[in-house]
């Protein structure tokens, strides 16, 4: 079932390139809950969006695809009028997707360590450690990121940590410096975790917070090895004001 669902989501996302309305048939229009605030509700909303986007000759590359129970989540490159990187989450009931979340930002980089926002390991391993790795990341978010206890970063992060954020570099020191900033304009605050999805050595978190005074959605993908976080990718996206929403479901 998980392999089939992954294939269905890959086909759905590749449908952005063609605008083919059949690509959204995996979506249950009667039940679909859309959490992108700027996208209309339901399968018809997606079909219209895909048709519009296809006119810009877009390119979509699914770099990583995972499944966790009734969820499929992916790490994707988009080349529309501008190059973007995003994470997509779909919840299934049976053979159809009934709920969707995403987090997309403009592509930048490579960073000071030479890494892009999407390169690095893609292979899912350690399937038997899925729940252990999920618990590790849950502790990291709840005990370090949300309470801003950055002195504990080395309790969770490997000395060989690889960083794909475009403004950071490899190693804990760069991450510590960025997270520790307290200026009202640059402060990064994680307030609440909404999703912790995992498959094997990869764990994705979707968190609500703020960058400066701007409400922000933080998606972070971690690769785990030997009980430590060894690699990290992320996107952050400003949450638009409610007056701009095209549905009433909220970002999370």
N, C-alpha and C positions, 0 to 999 in steps of 0.2 A: 504493500500500500504506500509506504513512504517513498519508494522509488518512482511509482506512478505519479504521485502528487508533485514530486520535484519536476518531473518531465512536463506536467501540465503547467506549472508556474513558469518554467523556462519558455514554453510555447506562448504563454500569455504575454510575458515581457517582450519576447521577440516580435509579437504582434504589433508593438509600437512602430516597428520599422515599416510594416506593410499597411497598417490601418485596417486589416481584415477583421470584420466584426465577428467572425467565427472564433477568433483567438480569445474572446471573452466568454465563450460558452461554458468555461469552467466555473464561472461566477454564477451563483444563485441570485438572480435579480430580486426575488421576493424577500430574501433574507439578508442581502448584502449590507454590511455596515461599513461605511467609508470614513476613515479617520484622517485622510488628507483634507485639511480644512478648505482647500481651494479646488477640490474636485467634487462634482455632483455625485449624489447618491446613486448606487445601483449599477448593474451591468450596462444599461443604456448610457449612463454617464461616462463609463470607461470607453465604450465604443465611440462616442463622440470625441472624447479626448484623444484616443488613438488615431482616429481619422484626421483630426487637426494636426497632431504631431507628425503624422506620416508625410504631410505636405512639406516638411522642412528637411526631408531626406535624413532622418535620424539614424543613428547606429546604437545598438544596445549590445553590451557584452556582459554576460553573467559570469563573474569571476569565481564566486563561491556560492554553493547552494547546500542548504542543510535542512533537516527535518527533526522535529521534536514533538512526538505525540501527534496532535491534530494541527500543529503549526509547521509551515514551511517558511524558511527565511533565507534571504539571499543578499549578496554583496555585488553591486552592479555598477558598471560604467555606462554613462549616457552621453552621447555626442549629439546634441540638438543644435540650437543656435550658439550654444556655449557648451563646454565640456563639464560634466557634473559626475559626482560619485554619490551613490545612495545605498541605503539598506531598505529592503522590503520585507514585510511580515504578512503572511496570510494565514488565517485560521480556517480549517476545513470542518465541514460536517459531511461525513460520507465522501462522495466523489466530487463535491463542489466546494469552492471557497465562499465563505459567508462573511468574512471580516478582513479588513486590510489596514495596515499602518505603514508609513514610510518616513524616511528622514534623508533629505538630499541637500547637498551643498555644492557650490562651485569648486571645480577641481583646481588645486594649487600644487606647487612643488615641482621637482623633488625637494625633499627637505635637506638639511645640512649634512645628514648622513647618507644622502644619495638614494633614499627610498621614496617611491611614489605612494599615493594613497591606496593602491590596490595590489602592489606586487607582494612577493613573499609566498609562504607555504599555502597550498590550497587543499592538500590531501587530508581527509578526515581519518584519524587513527584513534586508538584507545577507546573504542566504543564501550568497553566495560567500565570505563572511568567517568562516564558522562555525569552521573549524579555527584560524584566526588568533586569533579571540576566545577559543576554548577554551584555546589555549596561553597567552594573556595571563593568564587567570584562574588557570591552573595555576601560572604563575610567581608570581602574587600570593599564592596560598595557601602555596606551598612556601618562598618567600623572605621573606614578611612575616608572615602569620598564624601559622604553626607556630613559627618561630624568634622570634617577637615582635619583629621589627625594624620598629617602627612609625614610625621616622623616614623609612622609604621609602614611606609611604602616598601621598605626592604624586607618586611616580614612576608610579603606576597610576591614581590617582583624579583626576577632573576638578575644576577650580575651581567648576564649576556642579553639583556632586554633589547629588543628591536622595536623601534618606534616609526610609525607611518604617518603620524600627524605632520602636515606640511610645514609647521612652524617650530617643530621640536627636533631633537636629535636623539640618537640611541643613548641608553643609560638612564638610570634613575634620577640623576642630578638635574637634567633638563626638565623632566616631568615635575619634579619637586618644585623647581623655580617657577614654572608656569602656574601650577595649582596654588602656590602659596601667595601669589600677588593679592594685595588687599585694596588696591586703588578702586574707587567706585566705578571707574570706567573699564577695568580689566578683570575684576574679581569673577572667578568661576565658582558657582555654587550649585552643587547637586542637592536637590531637596527630596526627591521621591523616586523610587524605582518602580516601574510599571510592568516590565517584562524581564525575565531572565531565562533565555532560551539556550539550549545546549545540545550539541551532538559531538560525542567523543572529546577531542582535544580543543574544540572551539566553543566559546560561550559568548552570546550577545546580550547586552543589557540595553534597555530603553528607559531613560531617566528624564524626569522633569526638573528644571532648574532655571538658572539665570546666568547670563554673561553680562556683567555690569548691571544695568537697570532693565535689560531686555529679557523677557521670558524666552527660554530656550529649551529645545529638545536635544538631549545628548544620547547618541547611539554609540556604543563602544563594543568592538569585537576583540576578544582576547583569545590567544592561543596558549594552552597550558601544557607544560612538560615537567614531569617529576615534581608535581605539587607547587610549581611556581608559574607566574605569568611571564612568558618569554617573548611575546609579540603582541602588538596592539595596532588596530585600525579604528578610525572613528569618523563620524560626521556630526556636525552641530547645525541646527537650523532654528532661526528665530520663529517663534509662534506668532502668526499674524493676528492682528486685533479682531475681535469677534465680529465687528462690522463688515469684515471682508470674507467671512466664512460662507461657503456655498452648501454646507450641511451643518447639522447641529450636534454632531457626535463628539466633537472635541479631538484634540491631537492624540490623546491617549485612550 
